[in-house]
Amino acid sequence: MVRLWRLRKDHRSIEALLRASTDSDGVGLEIHYNGEATYSRRWPTDELAAKDADARLRDFQRQGWATHW
């Protein structure tokens, strides 16, 4: 699993994780809120999953979330 980004706001966190498939079925993108998975989707390529994660990152940043590694 690879972390793409992590955000913080008011003692809460959101992170985007890429999970490689074991059956060559693409890659999974997971969004975790305070450590619990709240969103999961499979993409055929890493590039498509990263684009989805980047779009979600921008949405969260517009809502006042700050990048935190």
C-alpha positions as CSV (number, residue, x, y, z in Angstrom):
1,M,0.0,0.0,0.0
2,V,1.3,3.5,-0.9
3,R,0.1,6.7,0.7
4,L,-0.5,9.4,-2.0
5,W,-1.3,12.2,0.4
6,R,-2.5,13.0,4.0
7,L,-4.5,15.9,5.2
8,R,-5.2,17.3,8.7
9,K,-8.0,19.6,10.0
10,D,-9.1,20.1,13.7
11,H,-7.4,16.9,15.0
12,R,-8.9,14.8,12.1
13,S,-7.1,13.2,9.2
14,I,-7.9,12.0,5.7
15,E,-5.4,10.0,3.6
16,A,-5.4,8.5,0.1
17,L,-3.9,5.1,-0.3
18,L,-3.2,3.0,-3.5
19,R,-3.5,-0.7,-3.1
20,A,-2.0,-3.0,-5.8
21,S,-4.1,-5.9,-6.9
22,T,-2.9,-9.4,-6.5
23,D,-4.8,-10.6,-9.5
24,S,-3.7,-7.9,-12.0
25,D,-7.2,-6.4,-11.8
26,G,-5.8,-2.9,-11.7
27,V,-5.2,-0.8,-8.6
28,G,-7.5,0.2,-5.7
29,L,-7.8,3.7,-4.4
30,E,-8.9,4.0,-0.8
31,I,-9.7,7.2,1.1
32,H,-9.5,6.8,4.9
33,Y,-11.0,9.3,7.4
34,N,-9.5,9.0,10.9
35,G,-8.1,5.6,9.9
36,E,-11.3,4.1,8.6
37,A,-12.0,3.4,4.9
38,T,-14.8,5.7,3.7
39,Y,-14.2,5.3,-0.1
40,S,-12.9,2.5,-2.3
41,R,-12.7,2.2,-6.0
42,R,-10.7,0.0,-8.5
43,W,-9.0,1.6,-11.5
44,P,-7.4,-0.2,-14.4
45,T,-4.2,1.9,-14.0
46,D,-2.2,3.7,-11.4
47,E,-2.5,6.9,-13.5
48,L,-6.3,6.9,-13.4
49,A,-6.4,6.2,-9.6
50,A,-3.9,9.1,-9.0
51,K,-6.1,11.5,-11.1
52,D,-9.1,10.5,-8.9
53,A,-7.0,11.0,-5.8
54,D,-5.7,14.4,-7.0
55,A,-9.3,15.6,-7.7
56,R,-10.4,14.6,-4.2
57,L,-7.3,16.3,-2.7
58,R,-8.2,19.6,-4.4
59,D,-11.8,19.3,-3.1
60,F,-10.6,18.7,0.4
61,Q,-8.2,21.6,0.2
62,R,-11.0,23.9,-0.9
63,Q,-12.8,22.9,2.3
64,G,-9.9,24.0,4.4
65,W,-7.9,20.8,4.9
66,A,-4.2,21.2,5.0
67,T,-1.5,18.9,3.7
68,H,0.3,16.9,6.4
69,W,2.7,14.1,5.9
